[in-house]
């Protein structure tokens, strides 16, 4: 299992609209093969920044399966207009857990 990490810089003033769009978009990603779970958190010090953490069965499930799917176009249409600048997405493998 891998963890996708993305800091989402939402344009100030659009946080409520973003959260409503994400509520719809989360159903799209949750239906993808290889999806395990996700959390979306809002910054305390920077309330226009969100942290998206998604567990996938593999990097390929995210990069090829989800991003290569027709459903990804709907995800993009719902969410990508809120970001400035566009988020950096990285993948991590767990090395320790407490």
Secondary structure, DSSP 8 states (H G I E B T S, - for coil): -EEEEEEEEB-TT-HHHHHHHHHHHHHHHHTSTTEEEEEEEE-SSSTTEEEEEEEES-HHIIIIIITTSHHHHHHHHHHGGGBSS---EEEE------
